Amino acid sequence: MKREFLSGLGLEKETVDKIMEENGKDIEQAKSKYSDYDDLKATASKYGELEKALEKSGTQLAEKEKEIEALNGKVKGYESESLKVRLASENGLNYSAVQFLKGDTEEEIKKSVENLKELVGVGKQAPPLAKLNENTGTNKKDTQLKSVLDSLLQKG
């Protein structure tokens, strides 16, 4: 509100001054309601920044959790491979046999080692070879062939 407007209405100077004074009080009262506007605006800005930082941190955390999971998988694989090598060695199997061992737990791998040992015959004695000088033939022809073989072996 302007003084000129009030004066133009034909109001006395004293009346205009009182109206302007009251108007000034109203304006100050209205301003006081919004006096913390700048503080609220700054707080809202900080909140927005913190929200963005939190979102970024959440994304980074998810990425790190994936990395940890992958690394834990590698560690588990290395531990399993190490266990297989140790059990194979302890049971007389060579390193190349490790690739045929199955299982994730020590019990499963031990069972696989035993199955592989049985399959390849580790720890079993080979049956003795027949002696060439024994007469094990059942007919005359076998006996003659064995005697020829014995004589050849004695010359060599």
Sequence and secondary structure as in RCSB ss.txt:
>XXXX:A:sequence
MKREFLSGLGLEKETVDKIMEENGKDIEQAKSKYSDYDDLKATASKYGELEKALEKSGTQLAEKEKEIEALNGKV
KGYESESLKVRLASENGLNYSAVQFLKGDTEEEIKKSVENLKELVGVGKQAPPLAKLNENTGTNKKDTQLKSVLD
SLLQKG
>XXXX:A:secstr
  HHHHHHTT  HHHHHHHHHHHHHHHHHHHHHTTTHHHHHHHHHHHHHHHHHHHHHHHHHHHHHHHHHHHHHHH
HHHHHHHHHHHHHHHTT  GGGGGG   SSHHHHHHHHHHHHHHHTTT        TTS   SSHHHHHHHHHHH
HHHHH 
